[in-house]
């Protein structure tokens, strides 16, 4: 099964996306965006503000509550050359909360702009001589960078807030504007850590949440910190040679219990919530093999090994709850490289709310895994009917029933 999946050719998941179809800015009213509804293989459209009317009563909706950080920092060499450092994920300390609270020093895995001009040595933040960056190691297209600052009354979080820039997606082909600090965050974002927004959630407003509540829709939140790899195109002919980026997920015990005891349909808001929920199942599989496992990481191809597919969802979730009991933990923290592509069997998710994704992307592969070849019908409809694409674009509700 693994070999067959790895042979998928990415050119099969290509389509023509004219630049004028890409939404460069959000709408003034978040829930005024268009909503494509795919249900029982039929397509209709509506406004996003009417989302609740297209959902079954008493379903469970899972949101990703991650918050985008101002991850771009501008440094300068003595020669005057500007070096842009894009913080991806903390390494020392590795815990996000501790990293943001760090005083005087911390180390992050970063991407570096104008890297050829910075071979080694320390560089200073532009206009702040007391904040320096030092390159420790190269890791392919990323670097391990240690930040040091003299003022022990400010944290690294303070530095990002004061001097960082919000990293809007590169395909918008424009500079970050002040308004993006608000519009490129979901209204329910809470946990700092992402370098890209879980954009399916950008359409939600207090009015939409009120309608969901009136329909007895249960709301729960998970956390997956979105990395820059979400924008990484598949460049190899087949997906075998595409390496998925690792992402940290965090799920409260009570959420796992909610999923375990929920009898209705489960809708994931965004592909990041999909990856989190489906990874939960495979974490339970890992714990079935070793209930004392110290490293909880879902591998890229793990779902396609037949031997891993032999326990029920309830058994998997019970394994996680037992693990949390043993460790006296109220929250599961784990890592995932899961790659969801055609041939994948969904274990948790019954419906997806998501935007329209780039050609030849792993996100489009995920959509195809869910709706099959109908992804072409869905995207053709969206292109013909003036839907806006990508992060600031319109939305879709994908249901199989």
C-alpha positions as CSV (number, residue, x, y, z in Angstrom):
1,X,0.0,0.0,0.0
2,X,2.8,2.4,0.9
3,X,4.5,2.0,-2.5
4,X,1.3,2.5,-4.4
5,X,0.6,5.8,-2.5
6,X,4.1,7.0,-2.9
7,X,3.8,6.6,-6.7
8,X,1.1,9.3,-6.9
9,X,2.1,11.8,-9.5
10,X,1.7,15.4,-8.4
11,X,1.0,16.6,-12.0
12,X,-2.4,14.9,-11.6
13,X,-3.3,17.5,-8.9
14,X,-2.6,20.6,-11.0
15,X,-5.0,23.2,-12.3
16,X,-4.8,26.6,-13.8
17,X,-5.1,29.3,-11.1
18,X,-5.0,32.8,-12.7
19,X,-3.5,35.5,-10.4
20,X,-6.7,37.5,-10.4
21,X,-8.5,34.6,-8.7
22,X,-6.2,34.9,-5.7
23,X,-7.6,37.1,-2.9
24,X,-4.9,39.6,-2.1
25,X,-6.9,41.1,0.7
26,X,-9.8,39.9,2.9
27,X,-13.4,41.1,2.7
28,X,-14.4,43.8,5.1
29,X,-16.9,41.4,6.7
30,X,-15.4,38.0,7.4
31,X,-18.7,36.0,7.1
32,X,-19.7,37.7,3.8
33,X,-17.4,35.3,2.0
34,X,-18.9,32.8,-0.4
35,X,-19.4,29.2,0.8
36,X,-19.3,26.3,-1.6
37,X,-21.3,23.4,-0.2
38,X,-20.4,19.9,-1.5
39,X,-22.9,17.3,-0.2
40,X,-23.8,13.8,-1.5
41,X,-21.7,14.7,-4.6
42,X,-23.8,17.8,-5.4
43,X,-22.5,21.4,-5.3
44,X,-24.4,24.5,-4.2
45,X,-23.3,27.8,-3.0
46,X,-24.3,30.3,-0.2
47,X,-22.8,32.9,2.1
48,X,-20.6,31.8,4.9
49,X,-22.8,33.5,7.4
50,X,-25.4,30.8,6.7
51,X,-23.0,27.9,7.5
52,X,-25.1,26.6,10.4
53,X,-28.0,25.9,8.1
54,X,-25.9,23.4,6.2
55,X,-24.8,21.4,9.3
56,X,-26.6,18.6,11.1
57,X,-27.8,19.3,14.6
58,X,-25.6,18.3,17.5
59,X,-22.6,17.7,15.4
60,X,-19.1,18.4,16.8
61,X,-16.9,21.1,15.3
62,X,-13.2,21.1,16.0
63,X,-11.2,24.4,15.6
64,X,-7.5,25.1,15.7
65,X,-6.9,27.8,18.2
66,X,-3.3,28.6,17.3
67,X,-2.2,32.2,16.9
68,X,0.1,33.6,14.3
69,X,3.3,35.1,15.7
70,X,5.2,38.1,14.2
71,X,7.9,35.7,13.1
72,X,9.9,37.8,10.6
73,X,12.8,39.7,12.2
74,X,15.1,42.1,10.3
75,X,18.8,42.1,11.1
76,X,21.8,43.9,9.6
77,X,25.5,43.1,9.1
78,X,28.2,45.7,9.7
79,X,28.4,46.0,5.9
80,X,24.8,47.2,5.8
81,X,23.4,44.1,4.2
82,X,19.9,43.2,5.5
83,X,19.3,39.7,6.7
84,X,15.7,38.6,7.3
85,X,15.2,35.8,9.8
86,X,12.0,33.9,9.8
87,X,11.4,32.0,13.1
88,X,9.9,28.6,12.5
89,X,10.0,26.6,15.7
90,X,11.8,26.8,19.0
91,X,14.7,24.4,19.7
92,X,16.1,25.6,23.1
93,X,13.9,25.5,24.9
94,X,11.8,23.3,22.6
95,X,8.5,24.1,24.4
96,X,6.7,27.0,22.7
97,X,5.5,28.6,25.9
98,X,8.9,28.5,27.6
99,X,10.6,29.8,24.4
100,X,8.3,32.8,24.3
101,X,8.9,33.4,28.0
102,X,12.7,33.2,27.5
103,X,14.9,36.0,28.9
104,X,18.3,37.0,27.4
105,X,18.6,34.0,25.0
106,X,16.8,31.3,23.1
107,X,17.4,29.2,20.0
108,X,15.1,28.7,17.0
109,X,15.0,26.8,13.8
110,X,14.7,29.6,11.1
111,X,14.7,30.4,7.5
112,X,17.1,33.1,6.4
113,X,16.6,35.6,3.6
114,X,19.8,36.9,1.9
115,X,21.6,34.0,3.5
116,X,24.5,34.2,1.0
117,X,25.5,37.5,2.7
118,X,25.7,35.9,6.1
119,X,28.2,33.0,6.3
120,X,28.9,33.1,10.0
121,X,29.3,35.4,13.1
122,X,26.9,37.5,15.0
123,X,24.6,40.1,13.4
124,X,22.6,42.9,15.1
125,X,18.9,43.6,14.8
126,X,18.2,46.6,12.7
127,X,17.9,49.7,14.9
128,X,18.5,47.5,18.1
129,X,22.2,46.9,18.7
130,X,21.5,45.0,21.9
131,X,19.7,42.2,20.1
132,X,21.9,39.8,18.2
133,X,21.6,36.6,16.2
134,X,24.2,33.9,15.7
135,X,24.0,31.1,13.2
136,X,24.9,27.8,14.9
137,X,24.2,25.1,12.3
138,X,22.8,24.8,8.7
139,X,20.0,22.3,8.2
140,X,19.3,22.2,4.5
141,X,17.1,25.3,3.7
142,X,16.9,26.2,7.4
143,X,19.4,27.3,10.1
144,X,19.7,26.9,13.9
145,X,20.0,30.4,15.2
146,X,20.6,31.7,18.7
147,X,19.2,35.0,19.7
148,X,20.8,37.0,22.6
149,X,19.6,40.3,24.1
150,X,20.9,42.3,27.1
151,X,17.6,43.5,28.6
152,X,16.4,40.8,31.0
153,X,13.1,42.5,31.6
154,X,11.8,41.6,28.2
155,X,10.9,38.2,26.9
156,X,11.4,36.8,23.4
157,X,7.6,37.2,22.9
158,X,8.1,40.9,23.6
159,X,10.8,41.1,21.0
160,X,8.5,39.5,18.4
161,X,5.6,41.7,19.3
162,X,7.7,44.9,19.2
163,X,10.0,44.2,16.3
164,X,8.6,41.3,14.3
165,X,6.5,41.3,11.2
166,X,3.5,39.1,10.6
167,X,4.4,36.6,7.9
168,X,1.5,36.7,5.4
169,X,1.7,34.1,2.6
170,X,4.3,34.6,-0.1
171,X,1.8,34.1,-2.9
172,X,0.0,37.3,-1.9
173,X,3.0,39.2,-3.5
174,X,2.7,42.2,-1.2
175,X,4.1,43.5,2.0
176,X,2.4,43.0,5.3
177,X,0.1,45.8,6.3
178,X,-1.0,46.9,9.7
179,X,-4.5,45.6,9.2
180,X,-3.2,42.1,8.5
181,X,-2.3,41.9,12.3
182,X,-6.1,41.6,12.8
183,X,-7.4,40.1,9.6
184,X,-4.8,37.3,9.4
185,X,-5.9,35.9,12.8
186,X,-9.0,34.0,13.6
187,X,-11.2,35.6,16.2
188,X,-10.7,32.6,18.5
189,X,-6.9,32.4,18.2
190,X,-5.2,31.9,21.7
191,X,-2.0,30.0,21.6
192,X,1.1,31.7,20.1
193,X,3.1,29.5,17.8
194,X,2.1,29.5,14.1
195,X,3.8,31.2,11.2
196,X,0.7,30.8,9.0
197,X,-2.9,31.2,9.9
198,X,-5.4,28.2,9.9
199,X,-7.2,30.2,7.2
200,X,-10.5,28.2,7.2
201,X,-11.2,29.9,10.5
202,X,-10.8,33.4,9.2
203,X,-14.5,33.4,8.1
204,X,-16.0,32.9,11.5
205,X,-17.6,35.7,13.4
206,X,-19.5,36.0,16.7
207,X,-22.7,35.9,14.6
208,X,-21.8,32.6,13.0
209,X,-20.9,31.1,16.4
210,X,-24.2,32.3,17.8
211,X,-26.0,30.4,15.0
212,X,-24.0,27.3,15.7
213,X,-24.9,27.5,19.3
214,X,-28.6,27.8,18.5
215,X,-28.3,24.7,16.4
216,X,-26.8,22.8,19.3
217,X,-23.4,22.4,17.5
218,X,-20.7,21.4,20.0
219,X,-17.5,23.4,19.7
220,X,-14.1,22.2,20.8
221,X,-10.5,23.4,20.2
222,X,-7.2,21.7,19.5
223,X,-3.8,23.3,18.8
224,X,-1.5,22.7,15.9
225,X,1.2,25.3,15.2
226,X,1.3,25.8,11.5
227,X,4.8,25.8,10.0
228,X,6.1,27.4,6.8
229,X,6.1,24.0,5.2
230,X,2.3,24.4,4.6
231,X,3.3,26.6,1.7
232,X,6.0,24.2,0.4
233,X,5.0,22.9,-3.1
234,X,5.6,19.3,-4.1
235,X,8.5,19.6,-6.5
236,X,9.2,16.0,-7.1
237,X,7.3,14.1,-9.9
238,X,5.9,11.6,-7.4
239,X,5.1,12.3,-3.7
240,X,7.6,9.7,-2.6
241,X,10.4,12.3,-2.4
242,X,8.3,15.1,-0.8
243,X,9.3,15.4,2.9
244,X,6.4,16.6,5.2
245,X,7.4,19.2,7.8
246,X,6.9,18.2,11.4
247,X,4.2,20.0,13.4
248,X,3.5,20.0,17.1
249,X,-0.1,19.2,18.2
250,X,-1.6,19.8,21.6
251,X,-5.0,18.4,22.7
252,X,-6.7,18.7,26.1
253,X,-7.9,15.5,27.7
254,X,-11.5,16.7,27.8
255,X,-11.4,17.1,24.0
256,X,-10.3,13.5,23.5
257,X,-13.1,12.5,25.8
258,X,-15.6,14.6,23.8
259,X,-14.5,12.9,20.6
260,X,-14.7,9.4,22.2
261,X,-18.2,9.9,23.5
262,X,-19.7,11.9,20.6
263,X,-22.2,10.0,18.6
264,X,-22.8,12.5,15.7
265,X,-20.7,13.7,12.9
266,X,-17.4,15.5,13.4
267,X,-16.4,18.5,11.3
268,X,-12.9,19.8,11.2
269,X,-12.4,23.5,10.6
270,X,-9.4,23.6,8.3
271,X,-6.8,21.1,7.1
272,X,-4.7,21.7,10.3
273,X,-7.6,20.4,12.4
274,X,-7.9,17.5,10.0
275,X,-4.3,16.6,10.5
276,X,-4.5,16.9,14.2
277,X,-7.6,14.7,14.5
278,X,-6.4,12.1,12.2
279,X,-3.0,12.1,13.9
280,X,-4.8,11.4,17.2
281,X,-5.9,8.0,15.9
282,X,-2.3,7.0,14.9
283,X,-0.9,8.2,18.3
284,X,-3.3,5.7,19.8
285,X,-2.0,3.1,17.5
286,X,1.6,3.9,18.6
287,X,0.5,3.5,22.2
288,X,-1.2,0.2,21.4
289,X,2.3,-1.1,20.5
290,X,4.0,0.6,23.4
291,X,1.9,2.1,26.2
292,X,5.0,3.7,27.8
293,X,6.3,5.3,24.6
294,X,8.2,8.5,25.3
295,X,8.3,9.7,21.7
296,X,4.8,10.3,20.2
297,X,5.3,11.2,16.6
298,X,3.2,10.1,13.6
299,X,5.4,9.3,10.6
300,X,4.6,10.6,7.1
301,X,3.7,7.1,5.7
302,X,2.5,5.5,8.9
303,X,-1.2,5.5,7.9
304,X,-0.5,3.5,4.7
305,X,1.0,0.5,6.5
306,X,-1.8,-2.1,6.7
307,X,-0.6,-3.4,10.0
308,X,-1.2,0.0,11.6
309,X,-4.9,-0.1,10.7
310,X,-6.2,-2.7,13.1
311,X,-7.7,-1.0,16.1
312,X,-10.9,1.0,16.4
313,X,-11.1,4.7,16.9
314,X,-12.5,4.2,20.4
315,X,-9.7,1.8,21.3
316,X,-7.1,4.3,20.0
317,X,-8.6,7.2,22.0
318,X,-8.8,5.0,25.1
319,X,-5.1,4.3,24.7
320,X,-4.4,8.0,24.8
321,X,-6.5,8.6,27.9
322,X,-4.8,5.7,29.7
323,X,-1.4,7.2,28.7
324,X,-2.4,10.6,30.1
325,X,-3.6,8.9,33.3
326,X,-0.3,7.1,33.7
327,X,1.7,10.3,33.1
328,X,-0.7,12.4,35.2
329,X,-1.2,14.8,32.3
330,X,-4.2,16.9,31.4
331,X,-3.0,17.5,27.9
332,X,-1.5,15.4,25.1
333,X,1.5,16.9,23.4
334,X,2.8,15.1,20.3
335,X,4.2,15.6,16.8
336,X,3.0,14.7,13.4
337,X,4.3,14.5,9.8
338,X,1.1,12.8,8.6
339,X,0.6,13.1,4.9
340,X,-3.0,12.6,3.9
341,X,-3.3,11.7,0.2
342,X,-5.7,9.7,-2.0
343,X,-5.8,6.2,-0.6
344,X,-6.0,7.4,3.0
345,X,-8.9,6.1,5.2
346,X,-10.3,8.8,7.4
347,X,-10.7,7.7,11.0
348,X,-12.2,10.7,12.8
349,X,-13.4,13.4,10.4
350,X,-16.8,13.3,8.6
351,X,-16.8,16.8,7.2
352,X,-14.3,19.6,6.4
353,X,-14.5,23.4,6.2
354,X,-11.6,24.7,4.1
355,X,-10.5,27.3,1.7
356,X,-9.3,26.6,-1.9
357,X,-5.7,25.5,-2.1
358,X,-2.8,25.9,-4.4
359,X,-2.2,23.6,-7.3
360,X,0.2,20.7,-6.7
361,X,0.1,21.2,-2.9
362,X,-0.2,18.6,-0.1
363,X,-3.4,20.4,1.0
364,X,-5.0,19.7,-2.4
365,X,-4.0,16.1,-2.0
366,X,-5.7,16.0,1.4
367,X,-8.9,17.4,-0.2
368,X,-8.7,14.8,-3.0
369,X,-8.3,12.1,-0.3
370,X,-11.6,13.2,1.2
371,X,-13.8,13.8,-1.9
372,X,-12.0,11.7,-4.5
373,X,-11.8,12.8,-8.1
374,X,-14.7,15.2,-7.4
375,X,-12.0,17.7,-6.3
376,X,-11.8,18.7,-10.0
377,X,-15.5,19.3,-10.2
378,X,-15.4,21.4,-7.0
379,X,-12.5,23.5,-8.2
380,X,-13.9,23.9,-11.7
381,X,-17.1,25.2,-10.2
382,X,-15.3,27.6,-7.9
383,X,-13.2,29.0,-10.8
384,X,-16.2,29.4,-13.1
385,X,-18.3,31.1,-10.4
386,X,-15.9,33.8,-9.2
387,X,-14.8,32.2,-5.9
388,X,-11.8,33.8,-4.4
389,X,-8.8,31.5,-3.8
390,X,-6.2,30.8,-1.1
391,X,-5.7,32.3,2.4
392,X,-7.9,35.4,2.1
393,X,-10.3,33.7,-0.3
394,X,-13.7,32.1,0.0
395,X,-14.6,28.8,1.8
396,X,-16.0,25.4,1.2
397,X,-18.0,22.9,3.3
398,X,-17.2,19.3,2.2
399,X,-19.6,16.6,3.3
400,X,-19.8,13.0,2.2
401,X,-23.4,12.5,3.4
